[in-house]
Amino acid sequence: MEKPKKSGINYDTISFNDSDDNAPDTEICGYCGSETDDRIGYNEKEDLLKRACSNCGIVYVEDAAGKITIIEGEPRDWQDYLEKHLVLPFDAKVFEDDSDPFNPFDKPGPVVVDDIVSVEKVEFDDDMYGIIVKVKKGRKKHTSNCAI
């Protein structure tokens, strides 16, 4: 997902008091993916939904196409945040891998479901794959994406 940016539109002049019975009060945050996203209001004329996220701290507007514009707060630098708040290394259980169990030619990788690995380092935040970490399984080190 492309990182949302602050826009030049003045959202203070737009009323978000219309009712939208189709939009749930809480949902997954369009930026950080947490389930703590709270609905603030809706503008029927512009088809804009205003939400706040108690996890990453942003207030944003989402248009009908799903484009997100941050209007308050700053996007969290997840790599920096996790490096400051996690105690590394820690053990983790793998709950998903890339292999396709229905494809006989798809061989499982070095890290598979139910493996216990040691998360050694946060590498970077990737828009497509999420947080990329260095893990250690036994004596071998691997790079993997993870959900924390």
ABEGO torsion letter per residue (X at the ends): XBBBBBBABBAAABBAABBBAABBABBBBAAAGBAABBBABBBAAAGBBBBBBAAAGBBBBBBAAGBBBBABEBBBBAAAAAAAABBOBBBBBBABBABBAABAABBBBABBBGBBBBBABBABBBAAAEBBBBBBBEABBBBBBBBX
